[in-house]
Amino acid sequence: MKFIKNKEMKTNRITYFIIIFYLSFFFTKGFAQQTDSIAVILKAHPSKDRIQLRWVINNPVMWIKSLNTGYTIERYTVKRNDEILPEREMKILTAMPLTAAPLEEWESLAANNNYAAVLAQALYGEEFEVSGFNANSINDVVDRSDALQQRYSFALYAADMCFEAACLAGWGYEDKDVRQGEYYLYRVIPTGLYALGDSIQYGFAYTSLDEYYELPRPFDVVAQFGDKSVQLLWNTSLYQRTFTAYQVEKSEDDQRFEPVGMPHTPLDDNDYTLFLDSLAENDKMYYYRVRGLTIFGEISEPSDTVSGKGTESMKMNPFITRTVTLENGGAEISWDFDSTAVHLIRSFDLLRADEEPGPYKTVISDIPVEKRTIIYENLKPVNYFKVAANGINGEQTLSFAALVMPVDSIPPDAPRNLKAEIDTLGIIHLKWDANKESDMNGYKVYRGNRKGEELISLVKDIITENSFTDTVNLLNLNTHVYYAIKALDEHYNQSEFSEILEVEKPLKVKPSSPVFSRFESESDGISLWWIPSPDEIVASYNLSRREENGTEQKILKTFTASEPVTTYKDTETEEGRVYIYTLTAKSKWGIESDPSPEYRVAALASESKRIIKDFKAKIDSEKQNILLTWKQVEKDKIRTWRFYRSENDVPLSLWKEIPAEENSITDDFPLLVGNKYNYMIIAIMTDGGISIPEKLTINY
């Protein structure tokens, strides 16, 4: 993949970074793990004075489409000072859909930030080149699909590592108009993709400044110093949802710390991550600490400092990779050792202690060099194990300690017979059959707002009763909530989920408004087309009409949402008159949406003429635009020109209206090679009539 055209950036540095990233990416966890359906994945993070948003669409094809259409952010204030608002307060945070910033705005950041440079390259770089196959072969199709997946993967990872670059790409936003005591529901909508016929779930996130918390410090950092080397190990399992990567810092005086290389991303699902560094010399004190990095550009306070000196010794240490407790009260302990140093050791020992600092006692000695797994019987309540490598010259190296605690591994049965009752205030009373196990500790209640999404625990502590009361918001657009229960015993073994219970909400929220997409004015009436509301709660639509200077609103037709109707022909029109149409959606609970934007249409007059001549288009490949030109007759009778536009097979919709004296217009929207662009021009006459439309289609 070639770097951005005509930009003098440090391509050697970027190329090195891409190679390193490519080798490691498939062992890391991405921001947007794919679900069964196409969706916008949204994360919200409250800081002290703002709320930060990050999102991405979990499908490469939809992602590439969204680069042109962008995203719209809606915010709903649903709670203030511990009170749920009787009416939602809705605000659109983006006056225009968020799209990637122009290439010129990336140069300063990309010149100093590897991740921003990679993201800019993924967005604006040339196409991945594929050679060796016929353009019509199936292999070419596969290669192009792989290239899109790689570009998508690079972009997501780089955005996770640099929040400022994510914002430039149109995948991040900071809401600074927020207040303490208020709770917000954010909705990120992939603008325009519904109009293209794509079914995509919106991104939702609910948060408040009140939920701000200081980032935790990485902990349990351990350093093992060897011959001009050090191995750092720290716990990452507790922060998988908090930190994307970690920055290791190094000092020679315990005062001035400098980063060691690029941020380190854990490559697997182990509880601990390992980091290796080289030392310039032995017998000199070195100091290390670790900071956590988030996808919102935050960096945590450093961990406790660990220090030590390199010593001339057997260089390799065993590393405990896995511990498994057994039903008979024992434990299976596995470890690894560098194969290139096996010739330096004569055996392994297993050591045990009651506390992590020790003292440790050898419990199994002289384990053969080729063995990497051992079983230890009769565990105590708390056990710390180390593996020792015994060198042929009397040296001994130790692994880091591993904690093993015997537990009851048999979970309780899943709760049964879960039932719910909901009232008109959104209060839900849950009840289920109590478990009969003798070591029962309690239950956890889980809830989801959409079918198929991950259920989230509603309680921090275990509840002991087999009932629970919850309150749901009736002013948002999800029609159902989903509940499940888990049982926990005294050893905190968790049961499987109970059967998921679906509860329908008596919503009080207005559905989203439908939108007109195009019209055709003909001699026998006016045909209208529209885009229905995307909300599942809609039960019916009302199509209304009034005359331009009239006040009487007439309902022309009522459609049920179950009918796949998105067009209607109004045959009760009079030639030359101007009519104003509106559409409203009504929910199944009788709540009506705001009217759609008014749609002003003039009925075709019988004396309509062909006013427009020589309607032509010229493609300017260098400027990447299309110039439309035409000639007109009876110019003094024309009030304005009205233009309609669409891409490919999408219906025409109103684009622009320009003065009568103009005879050209330029389409400088982002144009894609291979697309069809459709245009229609109509003259609006000074007497209120309209001309015969002229249409044109261009293959770009």
Legacy VTK file of the C-alpha trace (Angstrom):
# vtk DataFile Version 3.0
C-alpha trace
ASCII
DATASET POLYDATA
POINTS 700 float
0.000 0.000 0.000
1.568 3.285 -1.080
1.527 6.267 1.255
-0.519 9.445 0.746
0.060 11.211 -2.553
2.146 14.420 -2.636
2.754 14.431 1.151
6.329 14.618 2.469
6.097 12.386 5.540
8.516 9.981 7.158
7.505 6.952 5.136
10.336 4.784 6.420
9.148 5.304 10.010
5.525 4.622 9.052
6.419 1.538 6.998
8.302 0.082 9.968
5.333 0.744 12.234
2.888 -0.886 9.808
5.041 -4.026 9.619
5.214 -4.290 13.410
1.484 -3.651 13.700
0.599 -6.154 10.981
2.531 -8.893 12.739
0.815 -8.184 16.068
-2.698 -7.106 15.148
-4.250 -10.546 14.762
-3.190 -11.435 18.278
-4.861 -8.363 19.842
-8.441 -7.534 20.640
-9.890 -4.848 18.359
-12.209 -2.047 19.360
-15.247 -3.407 17.502
-15.571 -7.140 17.860
-18.113 -8.199 15.295
-21.569 -9.262 16.309
-24.132 -11.270 14.348
-25.537 -8.083 12.775
-24.108 -4.909 11.297
-24.000 -2.241 13.983
-22.341 0.948 15.135
-20.351 0.076 18.275
-20.284 3.077 20.632
-18.299 3.683 23.805
-18.777 6.709 26.070
-16.337 7.949 28.680
-17.062 10.702 31.220
-14.105 12.890 32.150
-14.148 15.777 34.626
-15.742 18.391 32.347
-16.793 16.558 29.177
-18.034 13.275 27.799
-15.941 11.604 25.131
-17.450 9.324 22.495
-15.744 6.738 20.287
-17.448 4.531 17.750
-16.910 2.437 14.686
-19.073 0.359 12.391
-18.333 -3.369 12.677
-18.369 -4.204 8.968
-15.658 -3.238 6.428
-18.098 -2.673 3.540
-20.393 -0.423 5.603
-17.316 1.310 7.015
-16.060 2.259 3.555
-19.549 3.556 2.638
-19.722 5.630 5.815
-16.519 7.503 4.977
-18.548 9.660 2.576
-21.857 9.851 4.440
-20.516 10.300 7.981
-22.317 10.069 11.310
-24.930 12.092 13.179
-24.872 12.278 16.996
-28.061 12.700 18.994
-28.138 13.280 22.739
-31.139 12.702 24.997
-31.137 14.112 28.526
-33.198 11.566 30.467
-32.358 12.213 34.115
-31.523 15.317 36.172
-30.722 15.483 39.881
-31.868 11.886 40.456
-35.221 12.591 38.750
-36.268 11.017 35.453
-37.437 13.811 33.145
-41.116 13.602 32.146
-40.192 14.689 28.619
-36.960 13.820 26.887
-34.630 16.662 25.959
-33.171 15.871 22.573
-30.249 17.697 20.986
-28.426 17.020 17.724
-24.747 17.543 18.500
-23.607 17.552 14.878
-24.997 20.305 12.646
-23.530 18.402 9.695
-22.664 14.677 9.634
-19.177 13.966 10.986
-16.797 12.802 8.259
-13.037 12.566 8.019
-11.186 15.898 8.011
-9.550 16.952 4.713
-6.108 15.484 4.125
-4.369 18.818 4.717
-5.561 18.907 8.332
-3.790 15.579 9.054
-0.282 16.631 8.094
0.798 18.249 11.367
-0.478 15.402 13.577
0.625 12.618 11.217
4.150 14.017 11.004
4.592 13.493 14.755
2.326 10.554 15.525
2.737 7.103 13.980
-0.882 6.102 14.591
-2.300 9.267 13.001
-0.081 8.679 9.961
-1.309 5.087 9.591
-4.937 6.191 9.952
-4.483 8.945 7.362
-2.914 6.409 5.019
-5.816 3.996 5.502
-8.324 6.755 4.696
-6.564 8.613 1.891
-3.870 6.268 0.578
-3.985 4.747 -2.879
-5.853 1.503 -3.560
-4.124 -1.742 -2.539
-2.534 -3.041 -5.738
-3.281 -6.663 -6.681
-1.382 -8.274 -9.538
-1.076 -11.700 -11.095
-4.790 -12.347 -11.715
-7.231 -11.645 -14.474
-9.545 -8.756 -13.540
-12.576 -11.000 -14.016
-11.236 -13.940 -11.984
-12.590 -14.976 -8.603
-9.068 -14.601 -7.175
-9.136 -10.882 -7.971
-12.380 -10.494 -6.053
-10.903 -12.304 -3.048
-7.727 -10.200 -3.145
-9.709 -6.955 -3.183
-11.810 -8.151 -0.258
-8.629 -8.944 1.701
-7.235 -5.508 0.898
-10.391 -3.827 2.257
-10.218 -5.932 5.436
-6.574 -4.968 5.979
-7.288 -1.262 5.437
-10.229 -1.512 7.847
-8.150 -3.333 10.470
-5.277 -0.842 10.259
-7.697 2.075 10.620
-9.491 0.666 13.693
-6.292 -0.155 15.556
-4.665 3.211 14.823
-7.820 5.064 15.934
-7.810 3.106 19.215
-4.253 4.241 19.869
-4.783 7.971 19.115
-8.041 9.664 20.137
-7.129 12.918 18.370
-6.709 11.002 15.106
-10.016 9.184 15.712
-11.744 12.568 16.015
-10.112 13.744 12.760
-11.422 10.571 11.109
-14.982 11.343 12.238
-15.108 8.449 14.754
-14.668 10.457 17.935
-16.377 13.401 19.577
-16.151 15.426 22.800
-19.407 16.747 24.268
-18.443 19.732 26.430
-21.980 21.053 26.940
-22.673 18.711 29.865
-23.526 19.201 33.531
-23.175 17.367 36.803
-26.344 15.606 37.924
-27.568 14.929 34.366
-27.650 11.534 32.648
-27.473 11.321 28.860
-28.318 8.715 26.258
-26.185 9.151 23.152
-27.180 7.766 19.790
-24.754 7.631 16.836
-26.484 7.234 13.485
-24.655 6.255 10.262
-26.003 9.126 8.149
-27.355 8.194 4.756
-26.759 4.448 4.882
-30.466 3.712 5.530
-31.307 5.599 2.356
-29.012 3.189 0.507
-31.070 0.260 1.755
-28.605 -0.924 4.413
-29.908 -2.255 7.751
-27.586 -1.068 10.512
-28.108 -0.903 14.255
-27.456 2.504 15.791
-24.807 2.956 18.485
-26.135 3.681 21.998
-24.347 4.707 25.203
-25.704 5.958 28.531
-23.514 7.932 30.939
-23.066 11.044 33.084
-20.307 13.270 34.451
-21.287 11.772 37.815
-19.796 8.471 36.638
-16.321 9.957 36.214
-13.581 8.035 37.960
-9.829 8.336 38.149
-8.000 5.808 36.022
-6.542 2.959 38.077
-2.809 2.461 38.235
-1.375 -0.743 36.790
-0.378 -2.943 39.695
1.450 -6.113 40.565
4.428 -5.129 38.375
7.324 -7.527 38.893
10.828 -7.262 37.431
13.246 -10.149 36.943
16.734 -8.928 36.094
19.168 -11.101 34.169
22.345 -10.696 32.202
21.941 -7.228 30.600
18.199 -7.843 30.421
15.021 -7.500 32.403
11.619 -9.199 32.190
8.649 -7.121 33.352
5.391 -8.851 34.202
2.169 -7.180 35.307
-1.511 -8.005 35.727
-3.654 -7.057 32.710
-6.715 -9.238 33.276
-8.480 -6.682 35.494
-8.125 -3.855 32.971
-9.095 -5.486 29.690
-12.063 -3.098 29.344
-10.094 -0.056 30.569
-6.690 -0.004 28.896
-5.943 -0.587 25.208
-2.187 -0.634 25.671
0.543 0.030 28.206
3.571 2.321 28.138
6.672 1.035 29.907
8.930 3.794 31.290
12.579 3.510 32.304
14.946 5.578 34.455
18.547 5.417 35.594
18.087 7.735 38.599
14.487 7.071 39.750
13.656 10.671 38.778
13.663 11.129 35.000
11.624 8.394 33.308
11.534 7.945 29.518
9.216 5.716 27.420
10.680 2.399 26.294
9.666 2.022 22.655
6.068 2.227 21.459
3.069 1.330 23.662
2.827 -2.382 24.371
-0.418 -4.193 23.483
-1.164 -7.533 25.250
-1.159 -10.268 22.604
-3.244 -12.994 24.261
-5.765 -13.757 26.989
-3.270 -14.533 29.748
-3.842 -12.833 33.098
-0.336 -11.339 32.951
1.625 -9.765 30.121
5.375 -10.028 29.620
7.697 -7.233 28.427
11.402 -7.641 27.721
14.042 -4.897 27.729
17.803 -4.847 27.335
20.226 -3.162 29.718
23.313 -1.277 28.590
25.399 -2.792 31.364
25.234 -5.011 34.414
25.764 -3.889 38.043
23.919 -0.609 37.428
20.566 0.208 39.020
17.617 0.605 36.595
14.059 1.661 37.472
10.848 0.734 35.650
7.188 1.622 35.899
4.091 1.092 33.743
1.217 3.381 32.676
-2.110 2.340 31.128
-3.439 3.930 27.901
-7.131 4.208 26.907
-8.870 4.670 23.547
-9.795 8.199 24.699
-6.193 9.401 24.795
-5.876 9.151 28.560
-2.809 7.879 30.366
-2.944 6.585 33.916
-0.729 7.409 36.845
2.346 5.168 36.898
2.509 1.893 38.743
4.811 1.405 41.684
8.433 1.526 40.595
10.408 -1.700 40.389
14.180 -1.671 40.225
17.213 -3.885 40.044
20.582 -4.560 38.476
21.656 -6.896 35.734
23.914 -9.718 36.873
26.061 -12.187 35.028
24.123 -15.435 35.463
22.171 -18.118 33.724
20.070 -15.891 31.535
16.761 -17.676 31.249
14.027 -18.037 33.827
11.154 -20.493 33.836
7.773 -18.856 33.229
4.588 -20.350 34.702
2.070 -20.317 31.856
-0.945 -22.067 33.337
-2.405 -23.360 36.587
-5.475 -25.613 36.826
-7.122 -26.697 40.076
-8.318 -30.292 40.114
-11.443 -31.785 41.639
-9.372 -33.989 43.959
-7.883 -30.922 45.681
-4.657 -30.812 43.702
-3.292 -28.504 41.014
-1.715 -28.979 37.587
1.091 -26.452 37.022
2.597 -25.819 33.577
5.622 -23.711 32.703
7.885 -22.850 29.790
11.625 -22.390 29.386
13.689 -21.040 26.506
14.630 -24.019 24.328
17.991 -22.431 23.444
19.082 -22.567 27.118
17.942 -26.112 27.983
21.525 -27.374 27.749
22.458 -25.095 30.689
20.126 -26.773 33.221
20.088 -30.210 34.899
16.536 -30.226 36.400
13.539 -28.225 37.653
12.145 -27.842 41.198
8.629 -26.851 42.271
8.569 -24.443 45.229
5.620 -23.457 47.419
4.854 -20.718 50.012
1.877 -19.469 52.030
2.580 -15.843 51.037
3.903 -14.255 47.858
7.151 -12.940 49.481
7.886 -16.384 50.909
9.697 -18.194 52.340
9.405 -20.862 49.637
9.987 -24.551 50.258
10.846 -27.126 47.619
7.919 -29.552 47.418
8.917 -31.499 44.288
12.578 -31.718 43.317
14.668 -33.022 40.433
11.929 -32.739 37.814
13.390 -33.967 34.484
14.549 -31.297 32.054
12.101 -32.365 29.342
8.989 -32.047 31.580
6.855 -28.891 31.486
3.865 -29.975 33.613
3.623 -31.320 37.159
0.723 -32.210 39.484
0.868 -31.154 43.141
-1.523 -32.840 45.588
-3.294 -31.507 48.710
-3.499 -27.783 48.181
-3.861 -25.474 51.165
-6.431 -22.625 51.091
-3.746 -20.259 49.706
-0.743 -21.428 47.668
2.041 -19.533 45.906
4.166 -21.575 43.507
7.446 -20.930 41.747
9.391 -23.117 39.327
13.180 -23.171 39.742
15.628 -24.040 36.969
18.767 -25.686 38.385
21.840 -24.852 36.323
24.582 -27.338 35.586
27.032 -24.969 37.287
25.028 -24.645 40.498
23.043 -21.573 39.428
19.286 -21.389 39.957
16.702 -19.136 38.313
13.134 -18.753 39.522
9.858 -18.046 37.782
7.447 -15.391 38.983
5.053 -16.562 41.667
1.657 -17.948 40.665
-1.284 -17.948 43.081
-3.425 -21.101 43.249
-6.516 -21.388 45.435
-8.664 -24.522 45.476
-12.289 -23.764 44.717
-15.533 -25.585 44.394
-15.876 -25.825 40.628
-19.496 -27.009 40.512
-21.848 -24.067 39.861
-25.491 -23.901 40.989
-28.356 -24.644 38.625
-29.623 -21.747 36.512
-32.619 -19.985 38.126
-35.998 -21.004 36.725
-39.470 -19.602 36.115
-38.414 -15.951 35.746
-41.451 -13.646 35.502
-41.977 -9.888 35.294
-44.710 -7.279 35.763
-44.346 -3.726 34.420
-46.522 -0.688 35.165
-47.096 2.547 33.225
-44.265 4.290 35.135
-41.673 1.832 33.874
-41.271 -0.018 37.198
-40.601 -3.726 36.646
-41.022 -6.346 39.368
-39.018 -9.522 38.723
-39.510 -12.823 40.549
-38.153 -16.358 40.092
-38.016 -19.672 41.894
-35.442 -19.856 44.699
-32.518 -22.258 44.198
-32.347 -25.292 46.507
-28.527 -25.747 46.757
-27.234 -25.857 50.328
-24.268 -23.535 49.593
-26.306 -20.843 47.833
-25.011 -17.297 48.307
-27.371 -15.225 46.158
-28.172 -13.940 42.697
-27.134 -11.396 40.099
-29.648 -9.697 37.815
-28.703 -8.858 34.217
-30.438 -6.632 31.674
-30.104 -5.830 27.988
-31.847 -3.115 25.981
-31.769 -4.877 22.615
-32.282 -8.467 21.590
-29.035 -10.354 21.227
-26.808 -7.759 22.882
-24.581 -8.580 25.841
-26.481 -8.502 29.130
-25.101 -6.144 31.793
-25.262 -6.731 35.551
-27.649 -4.374 37.374
-26.214 -4.964 40.850
-22.710 -4.594 42.252
-23.337 -6.915 45.182
-25.123 -10.233 45.316
-28.820 -10.071 46.217
-30.108 -12.755 48.552
-33.836 -12.605 47.723
-35.382 -14.273 44.673
-36.992 -11.008 43.548
-35.823 -7.654 42.213
-37.355 -4.290 41.244
-35.985 -2.324 38.294
-36.938 0.944 36.599
-36.642 1.450 32.842
-36.815 4.594 30.760
-40.026 4.907 28.757
-38.670 7.848 26.767
-36.176 6.022 24.566
-36.776 3.991 21.440
-36.040 0.410 22.440
-39.400 -1.347 22.628
-38.340 -4.207 24.906
-35.931 -4.951 27.711
-34.414 -8.353 28.372
-33.668 -9.909 31.748
-31.775 -12.975 32.956
-30.629 -14.213 36.366
-27.483 -16.027 37.527
-27.144 -17.914 40.800
-23.879 -17.833 42.808
-22.715 -20.179 45.536
-20.480 -19.404 48.510
-17.386 -20.022 46.371
-18.707 -17.522 43.814
-19.270 -20.162 41.167
-21.818 -18.702 38.775
-24.602 -20.656 37.138
-25.576 -20.359 33.508
-28.073 -17.617 32.671
-31.702 -18.357 33.283
-33.886 -18.244 30.216
-33.854 -14.672 28.899
-37.171 -12.927 29.604
-38.436 -10.359 27.075
-40.510 -7.520 28.583
-42.381 -5.062 26.362
-42.243 -1.409 27.469
-45.252 0.959 27.300
-43.195 3.651 25.571
-44.011 7.360 25.828
-41.389 8.525 23.346
-42.161 10.075 19.992
-41.047 7.972 17.038
-38.654 9.454 14.497
-40.282 11.337 11.644
-40.473 9.917 8.111
-38.837 11.968 5.342
-39.953 12.670 1.764
-37.372 11.548 -0.795
-38.767 12.692 -4.176
-41.862 13.533 -6.223
-43.131 13.575 -9.791
-45.667 16.151 -10.936
-47.699 14.761 -13.829
-50.786 15.773 -15.743
-52.986 13.409 -13.726
-51.630 14.220 -10.254
-48.602 14.346 -7.970
-46.690 11.186 -7.040
-44.799 11.206 -3.743
-42.082 8.913 -2.338
-40.735 8.844 1.205
-38.356 7.085 3.600
-40.260 5.582 6.549
-39.248 6.001 10.193
-36.532 3.488 11.204
-38.100 2.957 14.634
-39.698 -0.400 15.419
-42.413 1.211 17.545
-44.222 2.767 14.555
-47.714 1.380 13.939
-49.073 3.735 11.240
-48.428 6.823 9.084
-50.663 9.778 8.159
-50.118 11.624 4.856
-51.574 15.186 4.961
-51.874 18.066 2.512
-52.765 21.756 2.461
-52.652 24.440 -0.206
-49.746 26.880 -0.157
-51.650 29.807 1.334
-54.324 27.748 3.051
-54.676 26.633 6.658
-56.858 23.550 6.321
-54.863 20.349 6.718
-56.405 17.351 4.972
-55.420 13.748 5.717
-55.090 12.065 2.322
-54.279 8.553 3.487
-53.436 6.490 6.572
-51.017 3.580 6.137
-50.255 0.845 8.637
-46.591 0.129 9.306
-47.113 -3.511 8.341
-47.883 -2.373 4.783
-44.657 -1.946 2.741
-45.975 1.326 1.223
-43.590 4.248 0.629
-45.359 6.000 -2.261
-48.715 7.629 -2.969
-50.288 9.441 -5.930
-52.458 12.467 -5.141
-54.968 12.691 -7.997
-57.120 15.401 -6.366
-54.968 18.306 -7.556
-55.647 21.371 -9.661
-53.193 22.399 -12.328
-50.790 25.186 -11.435
-51.565 25.093 -7.688
-48.841 24.578 -5.075
-49.474 21.959 -2.373
-47.616 21.390 0.906
-47.390 17.766 2.089
-46.390 16.384 5.498
-46.040 12.888 6.969
-46.341 11.812 10.598
-45.670 8.444 12.251
-47.724 7.109 15.156
-46.432 4.549 17.670
-48.365 1.481 18.759
-49.084 3.362 21.989
-50.712 6.257 20.104
-47.860 8.780 20.389
-47.364 10.792 17.208
-44.002 11.905 15.797
-43.142 15.448 14.817
-44.273 16.176 11.255
-41.768 15.541 8.499
-40.208 18.616 6.881
-42.865 20.237 4.640
-42.681 19.129 1.019
-43.740 21.877 -1.401
-44.879 20.612 -4.831
-46.527 22.462 -7.729
-49.110 20.611 -9.797
-48.233 20.425 -13.474
-50.063 23.079 -15.438
-51.679 22.096 -18.713
-49.678 24.793 -20.491
-46.371 23.491 -19.133
-43.662 23.940 -21.709
-40.280 22.523 -22.438
-38.372 25.512 -21.074
-34.989 23.749 -20.759
-32.788 22.980 -23.752
-29.440 21.245 -24.128
-29.249 19.904 -20.553
-25.683 18.509 -20.510
-22.995 17.313 -18.115
-19.210 17.503 -18.321
-16.864 15.459 -16.082
-13.724 17.221 -14.827
-11.456 14.337 -13.708
-8.730 16.631 -12.401
-11.053 18.610 -10.123
-13.219 15.536 -9.487
-16.529 17.256 -10.187
-19.380 17.332 -12.701
-20.430 20.567 -14.434
-24.107 20.775 -15.481
-25.142 23.330 -18.132
-28.340 24.152 -20.001
-30.082 26.739 -22.134
-33.443 28.284 -21.424
-36.219 29.983 -23.330
-38.630 32.627 -21.999
-36.108 33.585 -19.328
-38.242 36.475 -18.080
-40.979 34.011 -17.021
-38.672 31.878 -14.831
-38.430 32.537 -11.083
-35.912 29.867 -9.987
-34.284 26.600 -11.047
-34.849 23.551 -8.835
-32.398 20.612 -8.942
-32.794 17.003 -7.798
-29.932 14.532 -7.374
-29.232 10.881 -6.432
-26.552 8.214 -6.710
-26.936 4.858 -8.512
-30.476 3.496 -8.065
-31.452 5.699 -5.112
-34.588 7.833 -5.777
-34.060 11.498 -6.642
-34.285 14.037 -3.826
-34.179 17.851 -3.738
-30.594 19.061 -4.029
-30.431 22.821 -4.682
-32.497 25.818 -5.811
-30.671 28.601 -7.692
-31.672 31.969 -9.272
-33.198 32.114 -12.734
-30.249 34.010 -14.221
-27.882 31.048 -13.672
-27.309 28.490 -16.439
-24.757 26.167 -14.839
-24.096 24.349 -11.570
-21.190 22.222 -10.287
-21.600 18.974 -8.357
-18.522 18.929 -6.092
-19.765 16.275 -3.683
-17.208 13.467 -3.118
-17.584 11.403 -6.299
-16.709 7.715 -6.573
-15.451 6.086 -9.739
-17.977 3.569 -11.039
-21.020 5.307 -9.559
-23.989 6.604 -11.542
-25.160 10.147 -10.766
-28.737 11.114 -11.636
-29.928 14.710 -12.064
-33.267 16.433 -12.793
-33.897 20.152 -13.411
-37.268 21.949 -13.195
-38.025 25.603 -13.885
-40.322 27.272 -11.328
-42.290 29.897 -13.253
-43.195 33.365 -12.006
-46.896 32.468 -12.238
-46.423 29.491 -9.906
-46.351 26.823 -12.569
-43.500 24.463 -13.352
-41.803 23.400 -16.546
-41.509 19.907 -17.960
-38.606 18.250 -16.058
-35.379 17.320 -17.820
-33.383 14.320 -16.564
-29.788 13.206 -17.019
-27.676 10.237 -15.822
-23.847 10.286 -15.777
-21.553 7.262 -15.377
-18.577 8.632 -13.452
LINES 1 701
700 0 1 2 3 4 5 6 7 8 9 10 11 12 13 14 15 16 17 18 19 20 21 22 23 24 25 26 27 28 29 30 31 32 33 34 35 36 37 38 39 40 41 42 43 44 45 46 47 48 49 50 51 52 53 54 55 56 57 58 59 60 61 62 63 64 65 66 67 68 69 70 71 72 73 74 75 76 77 78 79 80 81 82 83 84 85 86 87 88 89 90 91 92 93 94 95 96 97 98 99 100 101 102 103 104 105 106 107 108 109 110 111 112 113 114 115 116 117 118 119 120 121 122 123 124 125 126 127 128 129 130 131 132 133 134 135 136 137 138 139 140 141 142 143 144 145 146 147 148 149 150 151 152 153 154 155 156 157 158 159 160 161 162 163 164 165 166 167 168 169 170 171 172 173 174 175 176 177 178 179 180 181 182 183 184 185 186 187 188 189 190 191 192 193 194 195 196 197 198 199 200 201 202 203 204 205 206 207 208 209 210 211 212 213 214 215 216 217 218 219 220 221 222 223 224 225 226 227 228 229 230 231 232 233 234 235 236 237 238 239 240 241 242 243 244 245 246 247 248 249 250 251 252 253 254 255 256 257 258 259 260 261 262 263 264 265 266 267 268 269 270 271 272 273 274 275 276 277 278 279 280 281 282 283 284 285 286 287 288 289 290 291 292 293 294 295 296 297 298 299 300 301 302 303 304 305 306 307 308 309 310 311 312 313 314 315 316 317 318 319 320 321 322 323 324 325 326 327 328 329 330 331 332 333 334 335 336 337 338 339 340 341 342 343 344 345 346 347 348 349 350 351 352 353 354 355 356 357 358 359 360 361 362 363 364 365 366 367 368 369 370 371 372 373 374 375 376 377 378 379 380 381 382 383 384 385 386 387 388 389 390 391 392 393 394 395 396 397 398 399 400 401 402 403 404 405 406 407 408 409 410 411 412 413 414 415 416 417 418 419 420 421 422 423 424 425 426 427 428 429 430 431 432 433 434 435 436 437 438 439 440 441 442 443 444 445 446 447 448 449 450 451 452 453 454 455 456 457 458 459 460 461 462 463 464 465 466 467 468 469 470 471 472 473 474 475 476 477 478 479 480 481 482 483 484 485 486 487 488 489 490 491 492 493 494 495 496 497 498 499 500 501 502 503 504 505 506 507 508 509 510 511 512 513 514 515 516 517 518 519 520 521 522 523 524 525 526 527 528 529 530 531 532 533 534 535 536 537 538 539 540 541 542 543 544 545 546 547 548 549 550 551 552 553 554 555 556 557 558 559 560 561 562 563 564 565 566 567 568 569 570 571 572 573 574 575 576 577 578 579 580 581 582 583 584 585 586 587 588 589 590 591 592 593 594 595 596 597 598 599 600 601 602 603 604 605 606 607 608 609 610 611 612 613 614 615 616 617 618 619 620 621 622 623 624 625 626 627 628 629 630 631 632 633 634 635 636 637 638 639 640 641 642 643 644 645 646 647 648 649 650 651 652 653 654 655 656 657 658 659 660 661 662 663 664 665 666 667 668 669 670 671 672 673 674 675 676 677 678 679 680 681 682 683 684 685 686 687 688 689 690 691 692 693 694 695 696 697 698 699
